[in-house]
């Protein structure tokens, strides 16, 4: 295993009636050493569960390294599933009793107390007894026993309709078995929230995919792009994950009086993924994304550009959801604020001055907005515009090195395989070696690699159209020729 396999191992695991496809379990756990990895995000779950997310990351507890699994289940405002669960008594009330014991006034806690009390009235469990395995749920009992045998001991909590499950596993002991155990606990929680029957049924017929989501290739501006899909920039991804964590844990931020970055400036050559990173950050946070384009600001009439800047920031102060505002090609919007006395210099200075004023007060008036600016020419941007307090993070996005190109190619090809291959149709040959291709692509950016793939795809499609049958899958030589053609122009 080189880490660049374009078809990673995939295990199909039946869990409580659902079919779960776990892609490259060992690779997922290894990647957690570099930062949080989304194992499961989205998917179709039974009501009242409306959103599920599961992540794993490396951490240290009491001086020893652990893998921390965290799952979040958001329920609807009135999760009738727990109540039905308690009244009918088919499941073990794992969540109901844990949530009732936690207290609180959230909808899950209220229903949890009602369900736990209903269970006691029906004689499912004596009042005051400690949590044990579900008494009338063989499937749930098996889940708990399997988790205990794997060394997975979950902690369950709730807050305002969100159920959280957390488990720490020593990194020296973590493996696919622990990953499956955590997923089983997550799916058991879904069963209990949905009021499942003794024989698991609410998840029957549903399929879920566990694994890092591949990079968006055909639509690089896709709103679905995430940080997991970014290749070759581990340090940048790690810093962006910290920003996302600050949004997901506002209580911790408030307790310490901490302030997240208000502005982020990304600079580097064209085609390195700066815009994609901004979109990925928005999706990692769960924020809206607003891209400010040059025509929305620059106005040929005197004073027009300044009015446009004020309007954009006035709107930003009114946003009621976390929002990432992207000023792409920032240097074309806010050119260098020089000392010239001509009309053009005065106009540029006026726009820059308004931008500074608006940035100075934006965070205090709406801390849920992050301003991201990108530029290919950082030397053209006045340093006073991007000082700390306005743009707290200044991040270089270089062209990828050989290792980065191998990672980018692997993710791009995996995405295409996932999107297009079907039984009877193989898009890529088995002999692909992204590491070898990376060695042949020195100086190319992620956008260049995407273009090389596009050319090969087009050539194969045109050949099929001409011959009436699919040609051979894309192989190493096809990609080498596409790269050579790209260099020729």
Secondary structure, DSSP 8 states (H G I E B T S, - for coil): --S--SS--EEEEEETTEEEEEE-HHHHHHHGGGS-EEEEE-----TTEEEEEEEEEEEEETTEEEEEEEEEEEE-TT-HHHHHHHHH--S--HHHHHHHHH--SSHHHHHHHHHHHHHHHTTSS-TT----S-TT-HHHHHHHHHHHHTT---EEEEETTEEEEEEEEETTT-SHHHHHHHHHHHHHHHHHHHT--SS--TTTT-EEEES------TTTT-TT--GGG--S-HHHHHHHHHHHHHHH-HHHHHHTT----SEEEEE-STTSSHHHHHHHHHHHHT-EEEEE-HHHH--SSTTHHHHHHHHHHHHHHT--S-EEEEETTHHHHS-------SHHHHHHHHHHHHHHHHHHHHHHH-TTEEEEEEES-GGGS-GGGGSTTT--EEEE-----HHHHHHHHHHHHHHHHHHH-BTTB--B-TT--HHHHHHT-TT--HHHHHHHHHHHHHHHHHHHHHHSS----B-HHHHHHHHHHHHH-
